[in-house]
Amino acid sequence: MDRRQFLYLSGGIITLGACKKSNPEILQKKLTFPIHIDSNSKTGHLVKSAIELPITSNLRTETLIVGGGIAGLSAACSSPSKDFMVCELNTRLGGTSSALSINNTLYSQGAHYEHTYLQNYGKDGLKLLEKLQVIKFNSYTNLWDFVDQQHLISSEQETACYVHGEMKPSVLLNSELRKNFFDLLSQFKGDFPLPSTLIPSELHYLDHITFYDYLNKYLPIDGSFINAIDYQMLDDYGGTSKQVSALAGIHYYTCRPYYSNQSIELFSPVEGNYYFINKMANQIPSENLHCNHLVFGLKKEMNRWHIDVLDTKNMIRKKVIANTVVYAGQKHALRYVYPLAFPQFKDVSYTPWVVINIAVSNDIKLPNSKWQNDFISTDTTFLGFADSKIQNPNNNRVLTAYYCFPDMHHYSVQHLETSYEAIVHETIKKISDYYKKDISSAVQEVYIKLLGHAMPMPKTGYLTTSRKLSIDGLAFAGADTGRLPLLFDALDSGIQASKMISNTEI
Ligand SMILES: Cc1cc2nc3c(=O)[nH]c(=O)nc-3n(C[C@H](O)[C@H](O)[C@H](O)COP(=O)(O)OP(=O)(O)OC[C@H]3O[C@@H](n4cnc5c(N)ncnc54)[C@H](O)[C@@H]3O)c2cc1C
């Protein structure tokens, strides 16, 4: 194990360990504000009790859609039939693009931005976004524009970086190495579209080496350069350069002109990518959307799909018979829901994330705060925080912190459900360090979202493994079907799943 890997592992353990032992130093100050926890850890128990319940309701539908995240809802919006039913196990739609309401305003609790650079994006997703009136084509510039321009974050307001105690202009600092890095990747410009399924097959060989090995082959990389690359890979993909493939790594830097001289704005409403969820949900009749509905069994019998559903609010077990199914829930659960299909997804590793929304008093002055405040330290699980004041100065201020834990730490993350004080203290302390100002007395309320199997990591082999995504009237959708963990890939996967089950063009 090299030092970097050691820090990566110990970073996870430091925070979790601190939570377990309730480090007295960290806990010196008593928490004086309410803390709310949102977690899905009870799902397993629900399934056990559901199996014992009698079936009290029988329903029929043309298509049952499992999951109300981006992929499930894009499948619903692309459905040629109006006869479909979306089952989402949570109380709210959104999945990893969810939001929570604080003082009647929605704040992101997961994915929170999309790029405005849509030139390399595939036509199906763009067509759906246009239909949803999210984007419109600008015939003067020949480019797609977001309709709600008020949600654009200008490049000056975008990012500040705190690197081992010092503010820096960028995570990847200007250097000869940085220049050579972009020169090396420039050969791929234009070849890396989104969705990732459109990447030309001649480039698939890049999926079989790690990004680290690829860079190490061509460049004299050093520790601080790799730390910066790792930070960016963790931030978007949930894995370090030694885990993610070169295909994923190069895609990150070449699909959108991250580091060109073009000034690219970001699209980031206060509610984050829940904005897209809301746009799609508004197109779907409310009677087709069923939150608090857990799908816990799928079986094909007599040419029809027989689906076991638990209404978790009323603890009612329902049997749904459907001609077709779109499965847009996380695939790791297939081992219980539909074990026959699980083997083709068993290579998918998910990284757990923890999102902490900290509502602070509007009176606090935080000069130089940016939309995204990157944070690089020895605790590599903490990736920084976003400031809602930059998105909308009229709303209450909420600072949203992001933690990404190593992929083997799912169960430790669940531990935070009961031992959360230390991570709250740690987060407030880190944000205070960032601003060089103690923000603790301004904190009003804290909301923690534990996302167990949150992000499918594009490690080597993941993007190009052949998977059968349509079996006998059942199609799989979701970012975790061998796609990049990005909004547009998830959106496209739902559209393609809908096509697969209906054999139609939308
Ligand atoms: C913390 C975080 C930040 C991110 N930030 C960004 C970003 O800024 N920009 C970006 O482009 N991407 C971002 N991503 C990635 C993006 O969120 C995802 O790619 C996308 O939202 C995935 O959508 P999905 O529908 O595939 O899956 P999910 O969002 O995981 O949705 C799956 C849904 O299915 C439901 N479900 C699962 N099983 C069942 C069942 N058996 N019965 C009923 N319902 C079920 C789940 O509850 C969930 O709602 C981020 C991801 C994370 C975790």
PDBQT file of the ligand as one rigid body, heavy atoms in Angstrom, charges set to zero:
ROOT
HETATM    1  C1  LIG A 601     -23.477  13.119  -3.883  1.00  0.00    +0.000 C 
HETATM    2  C2  LIG A 601     -23.609  13.050  -5.379  1.00  0.00    +0.000 A 
HETATM    3  C3  LIG A 601     -23.409  14.199  -6.143  1.00  0.00    +0.000 A 
HETATM    4  C4  LIG A 601     -23.543  14.139  -7.531  1.00  0.00    +0.000 A 
HETATM    5  N1  LIG A 601     -23.371  15.278  -8.263  1.00  0.00    +0.000 NA
HETATM    6  C5  LIG A 601     -23.588  15.268  -9.592  1.00  0.00    +0.000 A 
HETATM    7  C6  LIG A 601     -23.566  16.470 -10.328  1.00  0.00    +0.000 A 
HETATM    8  O1  LIG A 601     -23.387  17.537  -9.746  1.00  0.00    +0.000 OA
HETATM    9  N2  LIG A 601     -23.787  16.403 -11.673  1.00  0.00    +0.000 N 
HETATM   10  C7  LIG A 601     -24.053  15.219 -12.307  1.00  0.00    +0.000 A 
HETATM   11  O2  LIG A 601     -24.233  15.219 -13.543  1.00  0.00    +0.000 OA
HETATM   12  N3  LIG A 601     -24.137  14.068 -11.622  1.00  0.00    +0.000 NA
HETATM   13  C8  LIG A 601     -23.908  14.072 -10.285  1.00  0.00    +0.000 A 
HETATM   14  N4  LIG A 601     -24.029  12.911  -9.563  1.00  0.00    +0.000 N 
HETATM   15  C9  LIG A 601     -24.463  11.707 -10.258  1.00  0.00    +0.000 C 
HETATM   16  C10 LIG A 601     -25.990  11.741 -10.508  1.00  0.00    +0.000 C 
HETATM   17  O3  LIG A 601     -26.638  12.021  -9.294  1.00  0.00    +0.000 OA
HETATM   18  C11 LIG A 601     -26.457  10.410 -10.979  1.00  0.00    +0.000 C 
HETATM   19  O4  LIG A 601     -25.747  10.001 -12.114  1.00  0.00    +0.000 OA
HETATM   20  C12 LIG A 601     -27.945  10.353 -11.343  1.00  0.00    +0.000 C 
HETATM   21  O5  LIG A 601     -28.753  11.150 -10.530  1.00  0.00    +0.000 OA
HETATM   22  C13 LIG A 601     -28.317   8.893 -11.203  1.00  0.00    +0.000 C 
HETATM   23  O6  LIG A 601     -29.670   8.717 -11.464  1.00  0.00    +0.000 OA
HETATM   24  P1  LIG A 601     -30.289   7.264 -11.510  1.00  0.00    +0.000 P 
HETATM   25  O7  LIG A 601     -31.722   7.439 -11.800  1.00  0.00    +0.000 OA
HETATM   26  O8  LIG A 601     -29.471   6.410 -12.398  1.00  0.00    +0.000 OA
HETATM   27  O9  LIG A 601     -30.065   6.633 -10.048  1.00  0.00    +0.000 OA
HETATM   28  P2  LIG A 601     -30.519   7.083  -8.601  1.00  0.00    +0.000 P 
HETATM   29  O10 LIG A 601     -30.450   8.545  -8.449  1.00  0.00    +0.000 OA
HETATM   30  O11 LIG A 601     -29.719   6.236  -7.679  1.00  0.00    +0.000 OA
HETATM   31  O12 LIG A 601     -32.043   6.671  -8.532  1.00  0.00    +0.000 OA
HETATM   32  C14 LIG A 601     -32.474   5.358  -8.291  1.00  0.00    +0.000 C 
HETATM   33  C15 LIG A 601     -33.820   5.458  -7.588  1.00  0.00    +0.000 C 
HETATM   34  O13 LIG A 601     -34.402   4.166  -7.506  1.00  0.00    +0.000 OA
HETATM   35  C16 LIG A 601     -34.997   4.017  -6.226  1.00  0.00    +0.000 C 
HETATM   36  N5  LIG A 601     -35.070   2.570  -5.965  1.00  0.00    +0.000 N 
HETATM   37  C17 LIG A 601     -34.032   1.709  -5.891  1.00  0.00    +0.000 A 
HETATM   38  N6  LIG A 601     -34.472   0.457  -5.678  1.00  0.00    +0.000 NA
HETATM   39  C18 LIG A 601     -35.821   0.537  -5.621  1.00  0.00    +0.000 A 
HETATM   40  C19 LIG A 601     -36.845  -0.436  -5.420  1.00  0.00    +0.000 A 
HETATM   41  N7  LIG A 601     -36.563  -1.730  -5.257  1.00  0.00    +0.000 N 
HETATM   42  N8  LIG A 601     -38.142  -0.023  -5.409  1.00  0.00    +0.000 NA
HETATM   43  C20 LIG A 601     -38.449   1.291  -5.597  1.00  0.00    +0.000 A 
HETATM   44  N9  LIG A 601     -37.511   2.249  -5.788  1.00  0.00    +0.000 NA
HETATM   45  C21 LIG A 601     -36.221   1.877  -5.809  1.00  0.00    +0.000 A 
HETATM   46  C22 LIG A 601     -34.044   4.755  -5.303  1.00  0.00    +0.000 C 
HETATM   47  O14 LIG A 601     -34.662   5.104  -4.080  1.00  0.00    +0.000 OA
HETATM   48  C23 LIG A 601     -33.685   5.965  -6.152  1.00  0.00    +0.000 C 
HETATM   49  O15 LIG A 601     -34.584   7.031  -5.955  1.00  0.00    +0.000 OA
HETATM   50  C24 LIG A 601     -23.879  12.924  -8.172  1.00  0.00    +0.000 A 
HETATM   51  C25 LIG A 601     -24.072  11.769  -7.405  1.00  0.00    +0.000 A 
HETATM   52  C26 LIG A 601     -23.933  11.828  -6.018  1.00  0.00    +0.000 A 
HETATM   53  C27 LIG A 601     -24.138  10.587  -5.214  1.00  0.00    +0.000 C 
ENDROOT
TORSDOF 0
